[in-house]
Amino acid sequence: MAQSPFERLITRWRADPGGTYQTWFLWEERLKNFRSIRRGIGQVVAEIDDGRFGCAYKGSSLESVVGSVAEQRQLFKGADHAFLWKPKLRIPDIYESPANQRSFARFLDRCCCCNDEAGLLASIAELDACAIKGLGPAVANLLYFLHPTLIPPFNTAIVKGYNAVTGGKVKLGRWAAYVAMRAGILRLNGEYRDLLSNDLGAIGGLLFDIGSGRLTAPPRDDDAAGLRAWEADLERVREEGAEQQRRRAKEMAGDRTHTEVQGWLRDLGQALGFDVWIAQNDRGRAYGGGTLCDGCMADLPPALGMSPGQEAVRLIDVLWFERPTARVVAGFEVEHTTSIYSGIVRLLDLALGSPSDATSGLFLVAPDDREEAVRAQLRRPAFSRVADLGVRYLPYGELERNREAMARFGTGLKAIDAIARRL
């Protein structure tokens, strides 16, 4: 059976190397950020409840978590704009009004705790009734990371894409308009679910690419000339995307990859006599003629595997365990291009939830030119505990230059300690 024009559009979009499906939705690091963002939202709620939130966006726990959302590639670029304090307009009015802060905290807490559509919509309606200036549907971008199968992301391009596909006239700024658009997105997603996903990030990405002008919504079926021109545009976009991908691959040919650095740490840990754990979602990656998990632990030790933060610990890029005690001696988060925030949260889960003492070996491993970005994140009040835990920065360059000598002559963590930088 021949595909409809919209089905052809989805199929081309899924194959577009430069579209959001390939660059964001299938991005291997995307799902790793959901738990850290959820935890960050919980911290915002706790700080407001305890009266520690303060009266400024900059330096707050909200800035940390929204900044992590905004780093989620093109779909969420600019997601932090709605939360920036605009003093002349006095919006969003959650920095000067403690009552509004508490209403915002109740909303976030209820959305964290509920798991059904009715509860989410009731929470949105209650927040809307508070009439807090500047706290509109942009908040849905936080809710998406709590409930990706129930809440679609929201921005100007997604609204434009939705209107182009459906002929709707949704406008930005009102929760009622967002809720109506959400219902339409769910219907559209249900109709084409086989080509999309239960995760509403997929259809959000499709609408984003249409609304931002990368793709064009199909014309009416009876417009033969328009359909031919539209097909030609689709082919042009596909060719441009393929060329962009080739160009990026050429530019990055000399760069170190996330997997390569994980492989260095795997091999070094094994050479130093440690058992090694590779992040659960990275185990099958190709490396060194085999897979990244070759020679590594198949399961976490029972005590750690049943700890409160075990879901996050399983996603830490590399862990070293002492033999035969199965004690964690080092945890490494490789922050190649991804959010440093999420890596810090996973290391905190390890340090604070582990039954053993892992605080002497927590490392953020990143390119040499990301040191200031690492330090900037750790200066945030939200990470005040990190200084006590001794998290250190391990530059790619130092690791690459010294790893072979450390493997041959090193013992324990002494060699790693010598090249890591205190933060």
C-alpha positions in Angstrom: 0.0 0.0 0.0 1.4 3.4 -1.1 2.4 5.8 1.7 0.5 9.0 2.2 2.4 12.3 1.7 2.7 12.7 5.5 4.0 9.2 5.9 6.6 9.8 3.2 7.6 13.0 5.1 8.1 11.0 8.3 10.1 8.3 6.5 12.4 10.9 4.9 12.7 12.8 8.2 13.8 9.6 10.0 16.5 9.0 7.4 17.7 12.7 7.4 21.2 12.7 8.8 20.8 16.4 9.9 17.3 16.1 11.3 16.3 15.8 14.9 15.5 12.1 14.7 19.0 11.2 13.8 20.9 13.9 15.7 18.7 14.1 18.9 16.1 11.4 19.3 18.5 8.5 18.6 21.4 10.3 20.3 23.0 7.8 22.6 23.3 10.2 25.5 19.7 11.5 25.4 18.1 9.0 27.8 21.0 9.2 30.3 19.9 12.8 31.1 16.3 12.0 32.1 17.1 10.8 35.6 19.5 13.7 36.4 16.9 16.3 35.2 14.2 14.6 37.3 16.5 14.7 40.3 17.3 18.4 39.6 13.6 19.2 39.6 13.3 17.4 43.0 16.1 19.6 44.3 14.2 22.8 43.2 11.2 21.6 45.1 13.2 20.8 48.2 15.0 24.2 48.2 11.7 26.1 47.8 10.1 24.1 50.6 13.1 24.7 52.9 13.2 28.5 52.1 16.7 28.1 50.4 15.7 28.9 46.8 16.6 32.5 47.1 15.4 35.3 44.8 17.5 35.0 41.7 17.7 32.6 38.8 21.4 32.9 38.4 23.2 30.4 40.6 19.9 28.6 41.6 19.1 25.0 41.4 16.5 25.9 38.7 19.3 27.4 36.6 21.2 24.1 36.8 18.4 21.9 35.8 17.0 24.2 33.0 20.6 24.6 31.7 20.8 20.9 31.4 17.6 20.8 29.4 18.8 23.6 27.2 22.0 21.6 26.4 19.8 18.8 24.9 20.8 19.8 21.3 18.7 21.8 18.9 15.2 20.9 20.0 15.7 22.5 23.4 18.1 25.3 22.5 16.9 28.4 24.2 14.7 26.5 26.7 16.2 28.6 29.5 15.0 31.9 28.0 11.6 31.6 29.6 13.1 31.3 33.1 15.6 34.1 32.9 14.6 37.0 35.2 13.3 40.0 33.2 13.2 42.8 35.8 11.4 45.4 33.7 8.5 43.0 33.1 8.9 41.3 36.5 8.6 37.9 34.9 8.6 35.1 35.6 7.3 36.1 39.0 8.8 33.2 41.0 11.9 35.1 42.2 10.3 37.9 44.1 7.2 36.2 45.4 7.6 33.4 48.0 3.9 32.5 47.5 4.4 32.0 43.8 7.5 30.0 44.5 5.6 27.7 46.7 2.8 27.3 44.1 5.5 26.4 41.5 7.1 23.9 43.9 3.7 22.2 44.6 3.1 22.0 40.8 6.5 20.4 40.2 6.1 18.0 43.1 2.7 16.8 42.0 3.9 16.3 38.4 6.9 14.3 39.8 4.6 12.0 41.8 1.7 11.4 39.4 1.8 9.0 36.6 -1.4 9.5 34.7 -2.8 12.0 32.3 -5.6 13.2 34.5 -3.3 14.1 37.3 -0.9 16.0 35.1 -3.7 18.0 33.4 -5.2 18.8 36.9 -1.8 20.0 38.1 -1.4 22.2 34.9 -4.9 23.7 35.5 -4.1 24.5 39.1 -0.9 26.2 38.2 -2.7 28.2 35.4 -5.3 29.3 38.0 -2.5 30.8 40.1 -1.9 33.3 37.2 1.8 33.6 37.9 3.2 36.1 35.4 5.6 34.6 32.9 5.1 30.9 34.0 3.4 29.6 30.9 3.7 26.5 28.7 7.5 26.7 28.5 7.4 24.8 31.8 6.2 21.8 29.7 9.8 21.3 28.7 10.5 20.3 32.3 7.5 18.0 32.4 8.6 16.2 29.2 11.6 14.9 31.1 9.3 13.6 33.8 6.6 12.1 31.5 7.9 11.7 27.9 4.9 9.6 26.9 2.3 12.1 28.1 3.8 15.6 27.7 5.3 16.8 24.4 8.0 19.4 24.4 7.1 23.0 23.6 8.7 25.9 21.7 7.9 28.4 18.9 9.1 26.0 16.1 7.0 23.1 17.4 3.9 25.4 17.5 4.6 26.5 13.9 5.1 23.0 12.8 1.9 21.9 14.4 0.0 24.7 12.8 1.5 23.9 9.4 0.6 20.2 9.6 -2.9 20.5 11.0 -4.0 23.9 9.8 -4.4 25.0 13.4 -4.0 28.5 14.8 -2.3 27.8 18.1 -0.6 30.8 19.7 2.2 30.8 22.2 1.8 31.9 25.8 -1.3 30.2 27.2 -1.6 26.9 29.0 -5.1 26.4 27.5 -3.6 26.6 24.0 -0.8 24.2 24.9 -3.3 21.6 26.4 -5.4 21.8 23.2 -2.2 21.4 21.0 -1.1 18.5 23.2 -4.4 16.7 22.5 -3.9 17.3 18.7 -0.3 16.0 18.9 -1.5 12.8 20.7 -4.0 12.2 18.0 -1.5 12.8 15.3 1.1 10.5 17.1 -1.5 7.8 17.5 -2.4 7.9 13.8 1.3 7.5 12.7 2.6 5.6 15.8 4.2 2.9 13.7 6.6 5.5 12.2 7.0 7.6 15.3 7.2 6.5 19.0 5.4 6.4 22.3 8.0 8.9 23.4 6.5 12.3 22.3 10.0 13.6 21.8 9.9 12.0 18.3 6.8 13.8 17.0 8.1 17.0 18.8 11.3 16.7 16.8 9.3 16.2 13.6 7.2 19.3 14.2 10.3 21.2 15.2 12.0 20.5 11.9 8.9 21.5 10.0 8.4 24.7 12.1 12.0 25.7 11.8 11.9 25.4 8.0 14.1 22.3 7.6 11.1 20.4 6.2 7.9 21.5 4.6 4.5 20.1 5.5 2.9 18.3 2.5 0.3 20.2 0.4 -3.2 18.9 -0.2 -3.5 15.6 -2.0 -5.3 17.2 -4.9 -2.5 19.7 -5.6 -0.4 17.6 -8.0 2.1 20.4 -8.9 2.5 21.2 -5.2 3.2 17.6 -4.4 5.9 17.3 -7.1 7.6 20.5 -5.8 7.3 19.2 -2.2 8.9 15.9 -3.2 11.8 17.8 -4.8 12.3 19.8 -1.6 12.4 16.6 0.4 15.1 15.2 -1.8 17.1 18.4 -1.6 16.9 18.3 2.2 18.1 14.7 2.3 21.1 15.4 0.0 22.0 18.5 2.1 21.8 16.5 5.3 24.0 13.7 3.8 26.6 16.3 2.8 26.6 17.9 6.2 27.1 14.5 7.8 30.1 13.8 5.5 31.5 17.2 6.4 31.1 16.6 10.1 32.7 13.2 9.9 35.7 14.6 8.1 36.1 17.4 10.6 35.9 15.0 13.6 38.1 12.3 12.1 41.0 13.5 14.3 38.9 14.0 17.4 38.8 11.6 20.4 35.4 9.9 20.8 33.5 9.2 23.9 33.8 5.4 23.3 37.6 5.7 22.7 38.1 7.4 26.1 35.9 4.8 27.8 38.1 2.1 26.1 41.3 3.8 27.5 39.8 3.7 31.0 38.7 0.1 30.6 42.1 -1.1 29.5 43.9 1.0 32.1 41.7 -0.3 34.9 42.2 -3.9 33.9 46.0 -3.3 33.6 46.1 -2.0 37.1 44.3 -5.1 38.4 40.8 -3.8 38.9 37.5 -5.3 37.8 35.8 -2.9 35.4 32.2 -1.9 34.8 31.0 -0.2 31.6 27.8 1.8 31.5 24.9 -0.5 30.8 23.8 1.4 27.7 27.3 1.5 26.2 28.3 -2.2 26.6 27.6 -3.2 23.1 29.6 -0.4 21.4 32.2 -1.6 19.0 35.8 -1.0 20.2 39.2 -2.5 19.5 37.9 -5.3 17.3 35.3 -6.4 19.8 32.9 -4.6 22.1 33.4 -2.1 24.9 32.4 -4.6 27.6 34.9 -7.3 26.6 36.5 -8.6 29.8 34.3 -6.5 32.0 31.8 -7.2 34.8 28.4 -8.5 33.6 26.6 -7.3 36.8 27.2 -4.9 39.6 28.0 -6.4 43.0 24.7 -7.1 44.9 25.2 -4.4 47.5 25.7 -1.7 44.9 23.1 -3.2 42.5 20.4 -2.8 45.2 21.5 0.6 46.5 19.0 3.6 46.2 20.8 5.2 43.3 21.6 2.0 41.4 19.7 3.1 38.3 22.0 6.1 37.9 25.1 4.1 38.9 24.5 1.6 36.1 24.8 4.5 33.6 28.2 5.8 34.9 30.6 5.5 32.0 33.4 3.5 33.8 33.7 2.0 37.3 36.8 0.3 38.8 36.3 -2.3 41.5 38.9 -3.6 43.9 39.5 -7.4 43.9 38.3 -9.4 45.8 36.3 -7.0 48.0 34.1 -5.7 45.1 34.6 -2.2 46.6 34.3 0.7 44.2 37.6 2.5 44.0 36.9 4.9 41.1 34.1 6.2 39.0 34.6 8.1 35.7 32.1 10.2 33.8 33.3 11.0 30.3 31.8 14.4 29.3 32.8 14.5 25.6 30.2 17.0 24.4 27.3 16.2 26.8 25.9 18.0 29.8 28.4 18.1 32.6 25.5 18.5 35.0 24.2 15.0 34.3 27.6 13.4 34.9 28.0 15.2 38.2 24.6 14.0 39.4 25.5 10.3 38.5 28.7 10.6 40.5 26.8 12.1 43.4 24.4 9.1 43.3 27.4 6.8 43.5 29.1 8.6 46.3 26.0 9.2 48.4 24.2 6.0 47.7 27.0 3.5 47.6 27.5 1.1 50.6 31.3 1.5 50.1 33.6 4.5 50.2 34.0 5.8 46.7 34.6 9.4 47.5 38.4 9.2 46.9 38.0 8.3 43.2 35.4 10.4 41.4 36.5 11.8 38.1 35.0 14.0 35.4 36.9 13.1 32.2 36.6 15.8 29.5 38.5 17.4 26.6 41.3 19.7 27.7 39.3 22.8 26.6 36.3 21.9 28.8 38.1 22.5 32.1 36.5 25.9 32.7 33.0 24.5 31.8 33.6 21.8 34.4 34.7 24.3 37.1 31.7 26.6 36.2 29.2 23.8 36.9 30.9 22.9 40.2 30.8 26.5 41.4 27.0 26.4 41.4 25.3 26.2 44.8 23.4 23.2 43.7 26.7 21.2 43.8 28.0 22.5 47.1 28.5 18.9 48.3 30.9 18.2 45.5 33.8 20.0 47.1 33.4 17.6 50.1 33.5 14.6 47.8 36.7 15.5 46.1 35.5 15.1 42.5 38.4 15.8 40.1 38.9 16.8 36.5 40.9 14.4 34.3 41.9 16.0 30.9 41.9 13.8 27.8 45.4 15.0 26.9 46.9 13.9 30.2 45.2 10.5 30.0 46.3 9.9 26.4 49.9 10.9 27.1 50.3 8.9 30.3 48.0 5.9 30.0 50.6 3.4 28.6 53.2 4.3 31.2 50.6 4.0 34.0 49.4 0.6 32.7 53.0 -0.7 32.8 54.4 0.9 36.0 51.4 2.2 37.9 49.7 0.8 41.0 46.3 1.6 42.5 45.0 5.1 41.9 48.4 6.8 42.5 49.0 7.4 38.8 45.5 8.7 38.1 45.7 11.0 41.2 49.0 12.4 39.9 47.5 13.7 36.6 44.0 14.6 37.8 43.2 18.2 38.8 41.4 19.2 41.9 38.3 21.3 41.5 
